[in-house]
């Protein structure tokens, strides 16, 4: 039986209950009471059938690692006691415990001494939820030789010992922590498929040809069913099939901004490779610095700003004029909004993770979850874009709310040209689809409660309601 030939019965498409036939990876026919031929028949029970979602900003390898890590931050862990319980109950893997998602609201500026007080019988490393910092206890520091080693941006005490903090030390750690091996991308593929995601853009700046080859192999084998675009370093060739080369990712850190002329040259080198650039910008200074560099180099179609966390009014027209895309994460309004209300300067709070302002300014806007640094759930992100509510129920950026249909379009591959109204499936489309468990009218009222019945990539089912695998 050809798994790419499917008849989907009684699906809601643009408000009507219709049947839909998939064949040869495309939507072959839409109509009423279609006759079944060879292939599978799927009963939709009136659920909305939508184009498959595209997470435009995600980190697949890090997500794979996080899914087997101890949760060390909100909402699972809220204080020192719950952090101690989580780490105390954890079983080492390859002799280590790996934690993820830490935030200062749990136990302040975490360091070696605090972790030793919780547990010092096994090496522990915990990643901050921003992804930029690692925290290690004494056994971890000793196992890595961190007190003597020339590690990247590690803080030291008066005796020259590491405080157990590493700034942007991912590659350094990966080369020295034993075991683990290649991340399990199949787990990630299932996790995303259950949420209706059929395409992703991996935005990890350190991706090389080696990571590209691994992604392509996972895609070709079916372990990672989603279509994938891979950002990364300069020189990324992408000669393998099964994945596409994306933009050159450039990280900016306000305390250590690069030389502007050197950065301009780097942009031109990427453009010479016929690649766009994607700037990680989260502060006002980083945003304006990126714009200055792009102005000096000359923008190219597809150049992107990732996050644009703080976007002052004066930047909107400049970004539109350059034709830049913005890829932001509305889920952070919900996941981190309460901390933003306490820690972010009052002048910046109204311009945090803007949505409606970008659209009103005519800027091409896309959404991503930034998983694992955000939750890998686009439906919760959609609700955050619509409601703009924090976990505690406060509203952050009331003027930035948008309607559910406009929000959904930001998670589609063709977000640049998405029309108004609920995105719909049409005959002739590539059969990248997700089938909801409810009508769109019901879904739009509570987006985070949506369940996905089934997901198809190029007409092949990658997740069904009776799939009992778990993440």
C-alpha positions, 0 to 999 in steps of 0.5 A: 500500500502506498503510504503517500496515497491517502483519502482524508474524509470529513475535514474542515477546510476553510469552514467547509466539511470536505474530503481531500485526496493526497497522491504523489506528495501533493493535494490531488483533489478536494471535494465532497464524498470522494470515492476511496481508491488504493491507499489509507482512508483517514477520518478527520471527524470535522477537525481543521486541516491546515498547512503544516507549520514551519518553526522558523527558529529552532536548535535541533541538537540542543533540543534533543539534548534538553529532552533527556536533561533535568528541568532546572527552571520555571515552571517545573522548578521555581526555587532552591528546594525544588532544584535540589529535589530535581537534581537529587532524583536525577540519575547520571548518564555517562557519569554526568547529570545535565540540566537545562532551563535554569533562571535566576528566579530559582536560586539567584546567580548560580555558581559552583558553591551553590551546586556543591551544597545541593549535590557534589557526588557526581559532575553536574552541568546546567545550562541557563535558559538563554543558552549563553551560560553553563553552571558546573559543580566542583566534580564537573570543574575537576573532571574538566580541569577547569581550574587550570584550563584556558576555558572560554570566558570562565569567572575565577575567584581570588585563588584563581579557581573557576566559579563554575560559570562558563559563558558561551562554552558549548563547543568547549564542553562538547569536546570534553564531556564524555559519552552522549554521542550523536543526539537522538534527532528521531525523538525531536522529529516525533516531538515536532510532528505531534505539534504539526510541524513539517518544516524547521530552520535550525539557527545554531551558529556553530553548524558546519558541514559535519552537522549539515551532513548529520541533519541531511542523513536524519532527514533522508532516513526518516528519523527527522521527517521535517524538511530542514533549512540549516544556518551556520558558519561561513563555507557551509557547502550543503552538498548532501541531499535532504536539507538546505543551506540557510543563512550565515548566523552571526551572534552579537553580545553587547559587552563584546561587540566586534569591529564594525569594519570586520563585521561588514566584511563578514556580511559581504563574504556571506553574500558572496556565497549567495547566502543571507545573514541572520543576526542574533540581536536582543538589545537596543545596542545589538539591533542598531549595531547590526543595522549599521553593519548591514547598511555598510555591507548592503543588505541582501534579500533574505537577511534576517534579524533573529529575536529583535527582542527590544525593537524601538520605534526608530528602528522599524522604518530602517528595517522595512527600508532594508527589506529585512525579515524579523523572526521573533518568539512571542512564546517568550511573552508567556514563558518569561514575561513575569521576569521581564516585568521585574527586570527589564527597564520600563522604557523597553517593556512596551517594545519587547517581542513586538508583533503587530508593530512589525506587521503594521510597518510592512516588515516581513515577520516570522515566528519561531520557538527558539526551542529548547530555550523556549518551549517547542510548542507553536500552539502556545506561541500562537496563543501568546501572540494573540493574548500577550499574557504572562504565566501569572496573567499580566498583559505585556504589550497589549498594543502588540496583539494580533488575531489568531489567523494572522498569528498562524500565518507567521508559522507557515513557510510562506509567511512573507506572502500569507494572505489575510484570513485563516490559511487554507489547503488548496489543490496542487499544494505540496502535502505538508499538512496538520489535522487538528482535533477540533474545528478552527472556530474552536481552536482559535478560542484556545490555541494552546489547548489544540491537539494534532490528530495527524501530520503529513510531510510531502504526503507521508504520515509522520504522526498519527493520533494512535502513535503511542511513542512519547517524548 
